[in-house]
Amino acid sequence: MTERTTQAAAAPLTCGMLDNLDVAVGLPWLKAEAEGESAAKNGMSDISISAKWRLYERESLSFALRPGITLPTGNDSKGLGSGKAAYSLFFITTQELKPFIVHLNLGYICNENKLDERVDIWHASLAGEFAATKALRIVFNVGQEKNPDPLADKNPAYVLAGLIYSVTESLDVDCGFKRALNDAEPDYTILGGIALRF
């Protein structure tokens, strides 16, 4: 069966509480269309809240922790949510090697749900940025995550490439293409977004 999912307004709203502490709220809206179904399912998905605490910064190296919680605000009977609150904790290492920036993300997700999915999920990814010009950055990301399907024997793996263009000091636009590295991941995903800084 073929399924197409569109996620809008997924970018989090982020607020800098302290010099080394940011708090983010994600308000995702989902639209899912499955082959053979007459109507699409759409609506608010589960809201996420996270905090990024940069616990160590020296010269070009930094370490951060990002705890988070996902609230069961989406309708799980329509496939728009998990039905239970989930929790996560990520460890992030950033190394600046101008004009490159490299990020290593290692995380654990307590995927509580009513969907008979696996609860314990790990995540690992490596991302990077290259400043091609003052306004244009080239980004990449490769990663893998434990499959939430308890019957699956493969873990989803992907590679992503994209561009971020700074229109002004307070406005970025970006686009990207995400490609599956195995058949546990959707074949491809087209990404786009806008970032506003106040």
Contact map, one row per residue, 1 for C-alpha under 8 A:
111000000000000000000000000000000110000000000000000000000000000000000000000000000000000000000000000000000000000000000000000000000000000000000000000000000000000000000000000000000000000000000000000000
111100000000000000000000000000000110000000000000000000000000000000000000000000000000000000000000000000000000000000000000000000000000000000000000000000000000000000000000000000000000000000000000000000
111110000000000000000000000000011110000000000000000000000000000000000000000000000000000000000000000000000000000000000000000000000000000000000000000000000000000000000000000000000000000000000000000000
011111000000000000000000000000011100000000000000000000000000000000000000000000000000000000000000000000000000000000000000000000000000000000000000000000000000000000000000000000000000000000000000000000
001111100000000000000000000001111000000000000000000000000000000000000000000000000000000000000000000000000000000000000000000000000000000000000000000000000000000000000000000000000000000000000000000000
000111110000000000000000000001110000000000000000000000000000000000000000000000000000000000000000000000000000000000000000000000000000000000000000000000000000000000000000000000000000000000000000000000
000011111100000000000000000111100000000000000000000000000000000000000000000000000000000000000000000000000000000000000000000000000000000000000000000000000000000000000000000000000000000000000000000000
000001111100000000000000000111000000000000000000000000000000000000000000000000000000000000000000000000000000000000000000000000000000000000000000000000000000000000000000000000000000000000000000000000
000000111111000000000000001110000000000000000000000000000000000000000000000000000000000000000000000000000000000000000000000000000000000000000000000000000000000000000000000000000000000000000000000000
000000111111000000000000011110000000000000000000000000000000000000000000000000000000000000000000000000000000000000000000000000000000000000000000000000000000000000000000000000000000000000000000000000
000000001111100000000000011100000000000000000000000000000000000000000000000000000000000000000000000000000000000000000000000000000000000000000000000000000000000000000000000000000000000000000000100000
000000001111110000000001111000000000000000000000000000000000000000000000000000000000000000000000000000000000000000000000000000000000000000000000000000000000000000000000000000000000000000000000000000
000000000011111000000001110000000000000000000000000000000000000000000000000000000000000000000000000000000000000000000000000000000000000000000000000000000000000000000000000000000000000000000000000000
000000000001111100000111100000000000000000000000000000000000000000000000000000000000000000000000000000000000000000000000000000000000000000000000000000000000000000000000000000000000000000000000000000
000000000000111110000111000000000000000000000000000000000000000000000000000000000000000000000000000000000000000000000000000000000000000000000000000000000000000000000000000000000000000000000000000000
000000000000011111111110000000000000000000000000000000000000000000000000000000000000000000000000000000000000000000000000000000000000000000000000000000000000000000000000000000000000000000000000000000
000000000000001111101110000000000000000000000000000000000000000000000000000000000000000000000000000000000000000000000000000000000000000000000000000000000000000000000000000000000000000000000000000000
000000000000000111111100000000000000000000000000000000000000000000000000000000000000000000000000000000000000000000000000000000000000000000000000000000000000000000000000000000000000000000000000000000
000000000000000111111000000000000000000000000000000000000000000000000000000000000000000000000000000000000000000000000000000000000000000000000000000000000000000000000000000000000000000000000000000000
000000000000000101111100000000000000000000000000000111100000000000000000000000000000000000000000000000000000000000000000000000000000000000000000000000000000000000000000000000000000000000000000000000
000000000000000111111110000000000000000000000000001111000000000000000000000000000000000000000000000000000000000000000000000000000000000000000000000000000000000000000000000000000000000000000000000000
000000000000011111011111000000000000000000000000001110000000000000000000000000000000000000000000000000000000000000000000000000000000000000000000000000000000000000000000000000000000000000000000000000
000000000000011110001111100000000000000000000000111100000000000000000000000000000000000000000000000000000000000000000000000000000000000000000000000000000000000000000000000000000000000000000000000000
000000000001111000000111110000000000000000000000111000000000000000000000000000000000000000000000000000000000000000000000000000000000000000000000000000000000000000000000000000000000000000000000000000
000000000001110000000011111000000000000000000011110000000000000000000000000000000000000000000000000000000000000000000000000000000000000000000000000000000000000000000000000000000000000000000000000000
000000000111100000000001111100000000000000000011100000000000000000000000000000000000000000000000000000000000000000000000000000000000000000000000000000000000000000000000000000000000000000000000000000
000000001111000000000000111110000000000000011111000000000000000000000000000000000000000000000000000000000000000000000000000000000000000000000000000000000000000000000000000000000000000000000000000000
000000111110000000000000011111000000000000011110000000000000000000000000000000000000000000000000000000000000000000000000000000000000000000000000000000000000000000000000000000000000000000000000000000
000000111100000000000000001111100000000001111000000000000000000000000000000000000000000000000000000000000000000000000000000000000000000000000000000000000000000000000000000000000000000000000000000000
000011110000000000000000000111110000000011111000000000000000000000000000000000010000000000000000000000000000000000000000000000000000000000000000000000000000000000000000000000000000000000000000000000
000011100000000000000000000011111000000111100000000000000000000000000000000000000000000000000000000000000000000000000000000000000000000000000000000000000000000000000000000000000000000000000000000000
001111000000000000000000000001111100000111000000000000000000000000000000000000000000000000000000000000000000000000000000000000000000000000000000000000000000000000000000000000000000000000000000000000
001110000000000000000000000000111110101110000000000000000000000000000000000000000000000000000000000000000000000000000000000000000000000000000000000000000000000000000000000000000000000000000000000000
111100000000000000000000000000011111100100000000000000000000000000000000000000000000000000000000000000000000000000000000000000000000000000000000000000000000000000000000000000000000000000000000000000
111000000000000000000000000000001111100000000000000000000000000000000000000000000000000000000000000000000000000000000000000000000000000000000000000000000000000000000000000000000000000000000000000000
000000000000000000000000000000000111110000000000000000000000000000000000000000000000000000000000000000000000000000000000000000000000000000000000000000000000000000000000000000000000000000000000000000
000000000000000000000000000000001111111100000000000000000000000000000000000000000000000000000000000000000000000000000000000000000000000000000000000000000000000000000000000000000000000000000000000000
000000000000000000000000000000000001111100000000000000000000000000000000000000000000000000000000000000000000000000000000000000000000000000000000000000000000000000000000000000000000000000000000000000
000000000000000000000000000000001000111110000000000000000000000000000000000000000000000000000000000000000000000000000000000000000000000000000000000000000000000000000000000000000000000000000000000000
000000000000000000000000000000111100111111000000000000000000000000000000000000000000000000000000000000000000000000000000000000000000000000000000000000000000000000000000000000000000000000000000000000
000000000000000000000000000001111000001111100000000000000000000000000000000001110000000000000000000000000000000000000000000000000000000000000000000000000000000000000000000000000000000000000000000000
000000000000000000000000000011110000000111110000000000000000000000000000000000010000000000000000000000000000000000000000000000000000000000000000000000000000000000000000000000000000000000000000000000
000000000000000000000000000011100000000011111000000000000000000000000000011000010000000000000000000000000000000000000000000000000000000000000000000000000000000000000000000000000000000000000000000000
000000000000000000000000001111000000000001111100000000000000000000000000111000010000000000000000000000000000000000000000000000000000000000000000000000000000000000000000000000000000000000000000000000
000000000000000000000000001111000000000000111110000000000000000000000001111000011000000000000000000000000000000000000000000000000000000000000000000000000000000000000000000000000000000000000000000000
000000000000000000000000001100000000000000011111000000000000000000000111110000011100000000000000000000000000000000000000000000000000000000000000000000000000000000000000000000000000000000000000000000
000000000000000000000000111100000000000000001111100000000000000000000111110000000000000000000000000000000000000000000000000000000000000000000000000000000000000000000000000000000000000000000000000000
000000000000000000000000111000000000000000000111110000000000000000011110000000000000000000000000000000000000000000000000000000000000000000000000000000000000000000000000000000000000000000000000000000
000000000000000000000011110000000000000000000011111000000000000000011100000000000000000000000000000000000000000000000000000000000000000000000000000000000000000000000000000000000000000000000000000000
000000000000000000000011100000000000000000000001111100000000000001111000000000000000000000000000000000000000000000000000000000000000000000000000000000000000000000000000000000000000000000000000000000
000000000000000000001111000000000000000000000000111110000000000001110000000000000000000000000000000000000000000000000000000000000000000000000000000000000000000000000000000000000000000000000000000000
000000000000000000011110000000000000000000000000011111000000000111100000000000000000000000000000000000000000000000000000000000000000000000000000000000000000000000000000000000000000000000000000000000
000000000000000000011100000000000000000000000000001111100000000111000000000000000000000000000000000000000000000000000000000000000000000000000000000000000000000000000000000000000000000000000000000000
000000000000000000011000000000000000000000000000000111111000011110000000000000000000000000000000000000000000000000000000000000000000000000000000000000000000000000000000000000000000000000000000000000
000000000000000000010000000000000000000000000000000011111000011110000000000000000000000000000000000000000000000000000000000000000000000000000000000000000000000000000000000000000000000000000000000000
000000000000000000000000000000000000000000000000000001111100011100000000000000000000000000000000000000000000000000000000000000000000000000000000000000000000000000000000000000000000000000000000000000
000000000000000000000000000000000000000000000000000001111111111000000000000000000000000000000000000000000000000000000000000000000000000000000000000000000000000000000000000000000000000000000000000000
000000000000000000000000000000000000000000000000000000011111110000000000000000000000000000000000000000000000000000000000000000000000000000000000000000000000000000000000000000000000000000000000000000
000000000000000000000000000000000000000000000000000000001111100000000000000000000000000000000000000000000000000000000000000000000000000000000000000000000000000000000000000000000000000000000000000000
000000000000000000000000000000000000000000000000000000001111110000000000000000000000000000000111100000000000000000000000000000000000000000000000000000000000000000000000000000000000000000000000000000
000000000000000000000000000000000000000000000000000000001111111000000000000000000000000000001111000000000000000000000000000000000000000000000000000000000000000000000000000000000000000000000000000000
000000000000000000000000000000000000000000000000000001111101111100000000000000000000000000001110000000000000000000000000000000000000000000000000000000000000000000000000000000000000000000000000000000
000000000000000000000000000000000000000000000000000001111000111110000000000000000000000000111100000000000000000000000000000000000000000000000000000000000000000000000000000000000000000000000000000000
000000000000000000000000000000000000000000000000000111110000011111000000000000000000000000111000000000000000000000000000000000000000000000000000000000000000000000000000000000000000000000000000000000
000000000000000000000000000000000000000000000000000111100000001111100000000000000000000011110000000000000000000000000000000000000000000000000000000000000000000000000000000000000000000000000000000000
000000000000000000000000000000000000000000000000011110000000000111110000000000000000000011110000000000000000000000000000000000000000000000000000000000000000000000000000000000000000000000000000000000
000000000000000000000000000000000000000000000000011100000000000011111000000000000000001111000000000000000000000000000000000000000000000000000000000000000000000000000000000000000000000000000000000000
000000000000000000000000000000000000000000000001111000000000000001111100000000000000001110000000000000000000000000000000000000000000000000000000000000000000000000000000000000000000000000000000000000
000000000000000000000000000000000000000000000001110000000000000000111110000000000000111100000000000000000000000000000000000000000000000000000000000000000000000000000000000000000000000000000000000000
000000000000000000000000000000000000000000000111100000000000000000011111000000000000111000000000000000000000000000000000000000000000000000000000000000000000000000000000000000000000000000000000000000
000000000000000000000000000000000000000000000111000000000000000000001111100000000001110000000000000000000000000000000000000000000000000000000000000000000000000000000000000000000000000000000000000000
000000000000000000000000000000000000000000001110000000000000000000000111111000001111100000000000000000000000000000000000000000000000000000000000000000000000000000000000000000000000000000000000000000
000000000000000000000000000000000000000000011110000000000000000000000011111000001010000000000000000000000000000000000000000000000000000000000000000000000000000000000000000000000000000000000000000000
000000000000000000000000000000000000000000111110000000000000000000000001111100011110000000000000000000000000000000000000000000000000000000000000000000000000000000000000000000000000000000000000000000
000000000000000000000000000000000000000000111000000000000000000000000001111111111110000000000000000000000000000000000000000000000000000000000000000000000000000000000000000000000000000000000000000000
000000000000000000000000000000000000000000000000000000000000000000000000011111111110000000000000000000000000000001100000000000000000000000000000000000000000000000000000000000000000000000000000000000
000000000000000000000000000000000000000000000000000000000000000000000000001111111000000000000000000000000000000000000000000000000000000000000000000000000000000000000000000000000000000000000000000000
000000000000000000000000000000000000000010000000000000000000000000000000001111111000000000000000000000000000000000000000000000000000000000000000000000000000000000000000000000000000000000000000000000
000000000000000000000000000000000000000010000000000000000000000000000000001111111100000000000000000000000000000000000000000000000000000000000000000000000000000000000000000000000000000000000000000000
000000000000000000000000000001000000000011111100000000000000000000000000011111111100000000000000000000000000000000000000000000000000000000000000000000000000000000000000000000000000000000000000000000
000000000000000000000000000000000000000000001100000000000000000000000001111111111110000000000000000000000000000000000000000000000000000000000000000000000000000000000000000000000000000000000000000000
000000000000000000000000000000000000000000000100000000000000000000000001011100111111100000000000000000000000000111100000000000000000000000000000000000000000000000000000000000000000000000000000000000
000000000000000000000000000000000000000000000000000000000000000000000001111100001111100000000000000000000000000011100000000000000000000000000000000000000000000000000000000000000000000000000000000000
000000000000000000000000000000000000000000000000000000000000000000000011000000000111110000000000000000000000000111000000000000000000000000000000000000000000000000000000000000000000000000000000000000
000000000000000000000000000000000000000000000000000000000000000000001111000000000111111000000000000000000000001110000000000000000000000000000000000000000000000000000000000000000000000000000000000000
000000000000000000000000000000000000000000000000000000000000000000001110000000000001111100000000000000000000111110000000000000000000000000000000000000000000000000000000000000000000000000000000000000
000000000000000000000000000000000000000000000000000000000000000000111100000000000000111110000000000000000000111100000000000000000000000000000000000000000000000000000000000000000000000000000000000000
000000000000000000000000000000000000000000000000000000000000000000111000000000000000011111000000000000000011110000000000000000000000000000000000000000000000000000000000000000000000000000000000000000
000000000000000000000000000000000000000000000000000000000000000011110000000000000000001111100000000000000011100000000000000000000000000000000000000000000000000000000000000000000000000000000000000000
000000000000000000000000000000000000000000000000000000000000000011100000000000000000000111110000000000001111000000000000000000000000000000000000000000000000000000000000000000000000000000000000000000
000000000000000000000000000000000000000000000000000000000000001111000000000000000000000011111000000000001110000000000000000000000000000000000000000000000000000000000000000000000000000000000000000000
000000000000000000000000000000000000000000000000000000000000001111000000000000000000000001111100000000111100000000000000000000000000000000000000000000000000000000000000000000000000000000000000000000
000000000000000000000000000000000000000000000000000000000000111100000000000000000000000000111110000000111000000000000000000000000000000000000000000000000000000000000000000000000000000000000000000000
000000000000000000000000000000000000000000000000000000000001111000000000000000000000000000011111000011110000000000000000000000000000000000000000000000000000000000000000000000000000000000000000000000
000000000000000000000000000000000000000000000000000000000001110000000000000000000000000000001111100011100000000000000000000000000000000000000000000000000000000000000000000000000000000000000000000000
000000000000000000000000000000000000000000000000000000000001100000000000000000000000000000000111111111000000000000000000000000000000000000000000000000000000000000000000000000000000000000000000000000
000000000000000000000000000000000000000000000000000000000001000000000000000000000000000000000011111111000000000000000000000000000000000000000000000000000000000000000000000000000000000000000000000000
000000000000000000000000000000000000000000000000000000000000000000000000000000000000000000000001111110000000000000000000000000000000000000000000000000000000000000000000000000000000000000000000000000
000000000000000000000000000000000000000000000000000000000000000000000000000000000000000000000001111110000000000000000000000000000111000000000000000000000000000000000000000000000000000000000000000000
000000000000000000000000000000000000000000000000000000000000000000000000000000000000000000000001111111000000000000000000000000011110000000000000000000000000000000000000000000000000000000000000000000
000000000000000000000000000000000000000000000000000000000000000000000000000000000000000000000111111111100000000000000000000000011100000000000000000000000000000000000000000000000000000000000000000000
000000000000000000000000000000000000000000000000000000000000000000000000000000000000000000000111100111110000000000000000000001111000000000000000000000000000000000000000000000000000000000000000000000
000000000000000000000000000000000000000000000000000000000000000000000000000000000000000000011110000011111000000000000000000001110000000000000000000000000000000000000000000000000000000000000000000000
000000000000000000000000000000000000000000000000000000000000000000000000000000000000000000011100000001111100000000000000000111100000000000000000000000000000000000000000000000000000000000000000000000
000000000000000000000000000000000000000000000000000000000000000000000000000000000000000001111000000000111110000000000000001111000000000000000000000000000000000000000000000000000000000000000000000000
000000000000000000000000000000000000000000000000000000000000000000000000000000000000000001110000000000011111000000000000011110000000000000000000000000000000000000000000000000000000000000000000000000
000000000000000000000000000000000000000000000000000000000000000000000000000000000000000111100000000000001111100000000000011100000000000000000000000000000000000000000000000000000000000000000000000000
000000000000000000000000000000000000000000000000000000000000000000000000000000000000000111000000000000000111110000000001111000000000000000000000000000000000000000000000000000000000000000000000000000
000000000000000000000000000000000000000000000000000000000000000000000000000000000000011110000000000000000011111000000011111000000000000000000000000000000000000000000000000000000000000000000000000000
000000000000000000000000000000000000000000000000000000000000000000000000000000000000011100000000000000000001111100000011100000000000000000000000000000000000000000000000000000000000000000000000000000
000000000000000000000000000000000000000000000000000000000000000000000000000000000000111000000000000000000000111110001111100000000000000000000000000000000000000000000000000000000000000000000000000000
000000000000000000000000000000000000000000000000000000000000000000000000000000000101111000000000000000000000011111000010000000000000000000000000000000000000000000000000000000000000000000000000000000
000000000000000000000000000000000000000000000000000000000000000000000000000000000111110000000000000000000000001111111010000000000000000000000000000000000000000000000000000000000000000000000000000000
000000000000000000000000000000000000000000000000000000000000000000000000000100000111000000000000000000000000000111111000000000000000000000000000000000000000000000000000000000000000000000000000000000
000000000000000000000000000000000000000000000000000000000000000000000000000100000110000000000000000000000000000011111000000000000000000000000000000000000000000000000000000000000000000000000000000000
000000000000000000000000000000000000000000000000000000000000000000000000000000000000000000000000000000000000000011111100000000000000000000000000000010000000000000000000000000000000000000000000000000
000000000000000000000000000000000000000000000000000000000000000000000000000000000000000000000000000000000000001011111110000000000000000000000000000111000000000000000000000000000000000000000000000000
000000000000000000000000000000000000000000000000000000000000000000000000000000000000000000000000000000000000001000011111100000000000000000000000001111000000000000000000000000000000000000000000000000
000000000000000000000000000000000000000000000000000000000000000000000000000000000000000000000000000000000000111110001111100000000000000000000000000100000000000000000000000000000000000000000000000000
000000000000000000000000000000000000000000000000000000000000000000000000000000000000000000000000000000000001111000000111110000000000000000000000000000000000000000000000000000000000000000000000000000
000000000000000000000000000000000000000000000000000000000000000000000000000000000000000000000000000000000001111000000111111000000000000000000000111100000000000000000000000000000000000000000000000000
000000000000000000000000000000000000000000000000000000000000000000000000000000000000000000000000000000000111100000000001111100000000000000000000110000000000000000000000000000000000000000000000000000
000000000000000000000000000000000000000000000000000000000000000000000000000000000000000000000000000000001111100000000000111110000000000000000011110000000000000000000000000000000000000000000000000000
000000000000000000000000000000000000000000000000000000000000000000000000000000000000000000000000000000011110000000000000011111000000000000000011100000000000000000000000000000000000000000000000000000
000000000000000000000000000000000000000000000000000000000000000000000000000000000000000000000000000000011100000000000000001111100000000000001111000000000000000000000000000000000000000000000000000000
000000000000000000000000000000000000000000000000000000000000000000000000000000000000000000000000000001111000000000000000000111110000000000001110000000000000000000000000000000000000000000000000000000
000000000000000000000000000000000000000000000000000000000000000000000000000000000000000000000000000001110000000000000000000011111000000000111100000000000000000000000000000000000000000000000000000000
000000000000000000000000000000000000000000000000000000000000000000000000000000000000000000000000000111100000000000000000000001111100000000111000000000000000000000000000000000000000000000000000000000
000000000000000000000000000000000000000000000000000000000000000000000000000000000000000000000000000111000000000000000000000000111110000011110000000000000000000000000000000000000000000000000000000000
000000000000000000000000000000000000000000000000000000000000000000000000000000000000000000000000001110000000000000000000000000011111000011100000000000000000000000000000000000000000000000000000000000
000000000000000000000000000000000000000000000000000000000000000000000000000000000000000000000000001100000000000000000000000000001111111111000000000000000000000000000000000000000000000000000000000000
000000000000000000000000000000000000000000000000000000000000000000000000000000000000000000000000001000000000000000000000000000000111111111000000000000000000000000000000000000000000000000000000000000
000000000000000000000000000000000000000000000000000000000000000000000000000000000000000000000000000000000000000000000000000000000011111110000000000000000000000000000000000000000000000000000000000000
000000000000000000000000000000000000000000000000000000000000000000000000000000000000000000000000000000000000000000000000000000000011111100000000000000000000000000000000000000000000000000000000000000
000000000000000000000000000000000000000000000000000000000000000000000000000000000000000000000000000000000000000000000000000000000011111110000000000000000000000000001110000000000000000000000000000000
000000000000000000000000000000000000000000000000000000000000000000000000000000000000000000000000000000000000000000000000000000000011111111000000000000000000000000111100000000000000000000000000000000
000000000000000000000000000000000000000000000000000000000000000000000000000000000000000000000000000000000000000000000000000000001111101111100000000000000000000000111000000000000000000000000000000000
000000000000000000000000000000000000000000000000000000000000000000000000000000000000000000000000000000000000000000000000000000001111000111110000000000000000000011110000000000000000000000000000000000
000000000000000000000000000000000000000000000000000000000000000000000000000000000000000000000000000000000000000000000000000000111100000011111000000000000000000011110000000000000000000000000000000000
000000000000000000000000000000000000000000000000000000000000000000000000000000000000000000000000000000000000000000000000000000111000000001111100000000000000001111000000000000000000000000000000000000
000000000000000000000000000000000000000000000000000000000000000000000000000000000000000000000000000000000000000000000000000011110000000000111110000000000000001110000000000000000000000000000000000000
000000000000000000000000000000000000000000000000000000000000000000000000000000000000000000000000000000000000000000000000000011100000000000011111000000000000111100000000000000000000000000000000000000
000000000000000000000000000000000000000000000000000000000000000000000000000000000000000000000000000000000000000000000000001111000000000000001111100000000000111000000000000000000000000000000000000000
000000000000000000000000000000000000000000000000000000000000000000000000000000000000000000000000000000000000000000000000001110000000000000000111110000000011110000000000000000000000000000000000000000
000000000000000000000000000000000000000000000000000000000000000000000000000000000000000000000000000000000000000000000000111100000000000000000011111000000011100000000000000000000000000000000000000000
000000000000000000000000000000000000000000000000000000000000000000000000000000000000000000000000000000000000000000000000111000000000000000000001111100000011000000000000000000000000000000000000000000
000000000000000000000000000000000000000000000000000000000000000000000000000000000000000000000000000000000000000000000100100000000000000000000000111111010111000000000000000000000000000100000000000000
000000000000000000000000000000000000000000000000000000000000000000000000000000000000000000000000000000000000000000001110100000000000000000000000011111000000000000000000000000000000000000000000000000
000000000000000000000000000000000000000000000000000000000000000000000000000000000000000000000000000000000000000000011100000000000000000000000000001111110000000000000000000000000000000000000000000000
000000000000000000000000000000000000000000000000000000000000000000000000000000000000000000000000000000000000000000001100000000000000000000000000001111110000000000000000000000000000000000000000000000
000000000000000000000000000000000000000000000000000000000000000000000000000000000000000000000000000000000000000000000000000000000000000000000000000011111000000000000000000000000000000000000000000000
000000000000000000000000000000000000000000000000000000000000000000000000000000000000000000000000000000000000000000000000000000000000000000000000001011111110000000000000000000000000000000000000000000
000000000000000000000000000000000000000000000000000000000000000000000000000000000000000000000000000000000000000000000000000000000000000000000000000000111110000000000000000000000000000000000000000000
000000000000000000000000000000000000000000000000000000000000000000000000000000000000000000000000000000000000000000000000000000000000000000000000001000011111000000000000000000000000000100000000000000
000000000000000000000000000000000000000000000000000000000000000000000000000000000000000000000000000000000000000000000000000000000000000000000001111000011111100000000000000000000000000110000000000000
000000000000000000000000000000000000000000000000000000000000000000000000000000000000000000000000000000000000000000000000000000000000000000000001111000000111110000000000000000000001111110000000000000
000000000000000000000000000000000000000000000000000000000000000000000000000000000000000000000000000000000000000000000000000000000000000000000111100000000011111000000000000000000001110110000000000000
000000000000000000000000000000000000000000000000000000000000000000000000000000000000000000000000000000000000000000000000000000000000000000000111000000000001111100000000000000000111110010000000000000
000000000000000000000000000000000000000000000000000000000000000000000000000000000000000000000000000000000000000000000000000000000000000000011110000000000000111110000000000000000111100000000000000000
000000000000000000000000000000000000000000000000000000000000000000000000000000000000000000000000000000000000000000000000000000000000000000011100000000000000011111000000000000011110000000000000000000
000000000000000000000000000000000000000000000000000000000000000000000000000000000000000000000000000000000000000000000000000000000000000001111000000000000000001111100000000000011100000000000000000000
000000000000000000000000000000000000000000000000000000000000000000000000000000000000000000000000000000000000000000000000000000000000000001110000000000000000000111110000000001111000000000000000000000
000000000000000000000000000000000000000000000000000000000000000000000000000000000000000000000000000000000000000000000000000000000000000111100000000000000000000011111000000001110000000000000000000000
000000000000000000000000000000000000000000000000000000000000000000000000000000000000000000000000000000000000000000000000000000000000000111100000000000000000000001111100000111100000000000000000000000
000000000000000000000000000000000000000000000000000000000000000000000000000000000000000000000000000000000000000000000000000000000000001110000000000000000000000000111110000111000000000000000000000000
000000000000000000000000000000000000000000000000000000000000000000000000000000000000000000000000000000000000000000000000000000000000001100000000000000000000000000011111111110000000000000000000000000
000000000000000000000000000000000000000000000000000000000000000000000000000000000000000000000000000000000000000000000000000000000000001000000000000000000000000000001111111110000000000000000000000000
000000000000000000000000000000000000000000000000000000000000000000000000000000000000000000000000000000000000000000000000000000000000000000000000000000000000000000000111111100000000000000000000000000
000000000000000000000000000000000000000000000000000000000000000000000000000000000000000000000000000000000000000000000000000000000000000000000000000000000000000000000111111100000000000000000000000000
000000000000000000000000000000000000000000000000000000000000000000000000000000000000000000000000000000000000000000000000000000000000000000000000000000000000000000000111111100000000000000000000001111
000000000000000000000000000000000000000000000000000000000000000000000000000000000000000000000000000000000000000000000000000000000000000000000000000000000000000000000111111110000000000000000000011110
000000000000000000000000000000000000000000000000000000000000000000000000000000000000000000000000000000000000000000000000000000000000000000000000000000000000000000011111111111000000000000000000011100
000000000000000000000000000000000000000000000000000000000000000000000000000000000000000000000000000000000000000000000000000000000000000000000000000000000000000000011110001111100000000000000001111000
000000000000000000000000000000000000000000000000000000000000000000000000000000000000000000000000000000000000000000000000000000000000000000000000000000000000000001111000000111110000000000000001110000
000000000000000000000000000000000000000000000000000000000000000000000000000000000000000000000000000000000000000000000000000000000000000000000000000000000000000001110000000011111000000000000111100000
000000000000000000000000000000000000000000000000000000000000000000000000000000000000000000000000000000000000000000000000000000000000000000000000000000000000000111100000000001111100000000000111000000
000000000000000000000000000000000000000000000000000000000000000000000000000000000000000000000000000000000000000000000000000000000000000000000000000000000000000111000000000000111110000000011110000000
000000000000000000000000000000000000000000000000000000000000000000000000000000000000000000000000000000000000000000000000000000000000000000000000000000000000011110000000000000011111000000011110000000
000000000000000000000000000000000000000000000000000000000000000000000000000000000000000000000000000000000000000000000000000000000000000000000000000000000000011100000000000000001111100001111000000000
000000000000000000000000000000000000000000000000000000000000000000000000000000000000000000000000000000000000000000000000000000000000000000000000000000000001111000000000000000000111111111110000000000
000000000000000000000000000000000000000000000000000000000000000000000000000000000000000000000000000000000000000000000000000000000000000000000000000000000001111000000000000000000011111010000000000000
000000000000000000000000000000000000000000000000000000000000000000000000000000000000000000000000000000000000000000000000000000000000000000000000000000000001110000000000000000000001111110000000000000
000000000000000000000000000000000000000000000000000000000000000000000000000000000000000000000000000000000000000000000000000000000000000000000000000000000001000000000000000000000001111111100000000000
000000000000000000000000000000000000000000000000000000000000000000000000000000000000000000000000000000000000000000000000000000000000000000000000001000000111100000000000000000000001011111000000000000
000000000000000000000000000000000000000000000000000000000000000000000000000000000000000000000000000000000000000000000000000000000000000000000000000000000011110000000000000000000001111111100000000000
000000000000000000000000000000000000000000000000000000000000000000000000000000000000000000000000000000000000000000000000000000000000000000000000000000000000000000000000000000000011001111111000000000
000000000000000000000000000000000000000000000000000000000000000000000000000000000000000000000000000000000000000000000000000000000000000000000000000000000000000000000000000000000011001011111000000000
000000000000000000000000000000000000000000000000000000000000000000000000000000000000000000000000000000000000000000000000000000000000000000000000000000000000000000000000000000001111000001111100000000
000000000000000000000000000000000000000000000000000000000000000000000000000000000000000000000000000000000000000000000000000000000000000000000000000000000000000000000000000000001110000001111110000000
000000000000000000000000000000000000000000000000000000000000000000000000000000000000000000000000000000000000000000000000000000000000000000000000000000000000000000000000000000111100000000011111000000
000000000000000000000000000000000000000000000000000000000000000000000000000000000000000000000000000000000000000000000000000000000000000000000000000000000000000000000000000000111100000000001111100000
000000000000000000000000000000000000000000000000000000000000000000000000000000000000000000000000000000000000000000000000000000000000000000000000000000000000000000000000000011110000000000000111110000
000000000010000000000000000000000000000000000000000000000000000000000000000000000000000000000000000000000000000000000000000000000000000000000000000000000000000000000000000011100000000000000011111000
000000000000000000000000000000000000000000000000000000000000000000000000000000000000000000000000000000000000000000000000000000000000000000000000000000000000000000000000001111000000000000000001111100
000000000000000000000000000000000000000000000000000000000000000000000000000000000000000000000000000000000000000000000000000000000000000000000000000000000000000000000000011110000000000000000000111110
000000000000000000000000000000000000000000000000000000000000000000000000000000000000000000000000000000000000000000000000000000000000000000000000000000000000000000000000011100000000000000000000011111
000000000000000000000000000000000000000000000000000000000000000000000000000000000000000000000000000000000000000000000000000000000000000000000000000000000000000000000000011000000000000000000000001111
000000000000000000000000000000000000000000000000000000000000000000000000000000000000000000000000000000000000000000000000000000000000000000000000000000000000000000000000010000000000000000000000000111
